Amino acid sequence: MSPEEEEERIKRAAQRAGYHLVKAASEVLAAIGAALEELRGPDEDEAGSSVEHIDIE
């Protein structure tokens, strides 16, 4: 395998790993957000406080 092919192979592997890391981090943040929504007290249900959902793809 030539050095260029090896470099391209490493680049693709890093891109795939990065994608999966971002996806996993998104899942962790969604879980934290769900837990915080569940734990939010009744005082925070006022009209001034809203929860913003961000979808990462």
SULPEMO-V51446 format. One record per backbone hydrogen bond with DSSP energy under -1.0 kcal/mol. NH is the residue of the N-H (numbers start at 1). CO is the residue of the C=O. Records with the same first field share a line. If there is no record, write none. Layout:
NH->CO  CO
This chain:
6->2
7->3
8->4
9->5
10->6
11->7
12->8
13->9
14->10
15->11
16->12
17->13
18->14
19->15
20->16
21->17
22->18
23->19
24->20
25->21
26->22
27->23
28->24
29->25
30->26
31->27
32->28
33->29
34->30
35->31
36->32
37->33
38->34
39->35
40->36
44->41
45->42
49->46
